Amino acid sequence: YECACACSANLFLCRLPEWADEIDIHAVASHFAMVRGCMVLRHDTGVSKNSARLSFSHPREAFQVMERMNGARIAMHPADSRRRIQGLLAKVDGRVITVDVKRNDISAMMAHLTAEEQVRVLRIHNPGSQQSLLPTGAPGGGVSHLSFAAQNQ
């Protein structure tokens, strides 16, 4: 993407499966855009907080990942060696992920999107208050939810 500004964008992913690591998250997100950085947030003990930060070089890339991964599920691949870990088998199908953009980054993202894409961002970013945020007669735009299989060997 050609961009005259020195902009970037960051996303925050929540409700990740506890087995998901940086390799899993990066592998899934990189299907939709070039991921500049990925960090799973962890407790002092090293256990995942079930959330991660993703960074991108351009707000449009972050938008593409946000739209495709919000509401998606990351499932562990059937051949993944982590399936042998005691207590993890019941959690291999993951949970529905939520993706959000930091409030400080949302205006920069919006500046690079079409009016229709802006409406879709607002629906993801503020689902409970979309009526007050959407312009009258705004196009619908739904988000399709995908399921991904992560494999880490």
MISEGU-810619 format. One record per residue (C-alpha): x, y, z; residue in three letters. Coordinates in steps of 0.5 Angstrom, whole numbers, plus 2048, in hexadecimal, padded with zeros to 3 digits. Layout:
# MISEGU-810619
XYZALA;...
END
This chain:
# MISEGU-810619
800800800TYR;8038077FEGLU;80280C804CYS;805813805ALA;80481280CCYS;80880F811ALA;80280B814CYS;801804817SER;7FC80081AALA;7FB7FC820ASN;7F67F6822LEU;7F47F3828PHE;7F17EC828LEU;7ED7E982ECYS;7EA7E2830ARG;7F07DF82CLEU;7F07D782EPRO;7F57D6834GLU;7FA7D282FTRP;7FB7D782AALA;8017DA829ASP;8057DF825GLU;8067DA820ILE;7FF7D881FASP;7FC7E081FILE;8017E281AHIS;8007DC816ALA;7F87DE816VAL;7F97E5815ALA;7FE7E5810SER;7F97E280BHIS;7F67E980BPHE;7FB7EE80BALA;8037EF80DMET;8037EE814VAL;8097F2817ARG;8097F081EGLY;8057EB822CYS;8057EA82AMET;8017E682EVAL;8007E9835LEU;8027E583BARG;8017E4842HIS;8087E5846ASP;8087DD846THR;8087DD83FGLY;8017DA83EVAL;7FD7DE839SER;7F87E383ALYS;7F47E1834ASN;7F57E8831SER;7FA7EA82CALA;7FD7F1828ARG;7FE7F1821LEU;8017F681DSER;8017F8816PHE;8057FD811SER;7FE80080FHIS;7F7801812PRO;7F47FE80CARG;7F87F880DGLU;7F57F8814ALA;7EE7F9812PHE;7EF7F380DGLN;7F17EE813VAL;7EC7F2818MET;7E67F0813GLU;7E87E9812ARG;7EA7E7819MET;7E57EA81DASN;7E07E581FGLY;7E47DF81CALA;7E77D9820ARG;7EE7D6820ILE;7ED7CF820ALA;7F37CA821MET;7F57C681BHIS;7F47BF81CPRO;7FB7BD81BALA;7FE7C2820ASP;8027BF825SER;8007C382BARG;7F97BF82BARG;7FD7BA82FARG;7FD7BF835ILE;7F97BD83BGLN;7F37C183CGLY;7F47C5835LEU;7F07C0831LEU;7E97C3833ALA;7EB7CA831LYS;7EE7C982AVAL;7E87CC826ASP;7EA7D3829GLY;7E57D882BARG;7E27DE827VAL;7E77E3826ILE;7E67EB827THR;7EA7F0823VAL;7EA7F7825ASP;7EF7FD823VAL;7F2801828LYS;7ED808829ARG;7F480C827ASN;7F5808821ASP;7ED80881EILE;7ED80F81BSER;7F480E817ALA;7F0807815MET;7EA80B813MET;7EE81080FALA;7F080A80AHIS;7EA807809LEU;7E4808804THR;7DD80A808ALA;7DA803807GLU;7E080080BGLU;7E0805810GLN;7D9803812VAL;7DB7FC812ARG;7E17FE817VAL;7DC80281BLEU;7D77FC81CARG;7DD7F781EILE;7E07FD823HIS;7DA7FF826ASN;7D57F9825PRO;7D07FC82AGLY;7D0803828SER;7D0802821GLN;7C980681FGLN;7CC80C822SER;7D280C81FLEU;7D080A818LEU;7CE80F813PRO;7C780F810THR;7C680A80AGLY;7CD80780BALA;7CE801807PRO;7CD7FA80BGLY;7D47F680AGLY;7D47F080EGLY;7DA7EC811VAL;7DB7E580FSER;7DE7E1814HIS;7E37DC813LEU;7E67D6817SER;7ED7D5816PHE;7F27CF818ALA;7F87D081BALA;7FE7CB81BGLN;8047CC81FASN;8097C681FGLN;
END
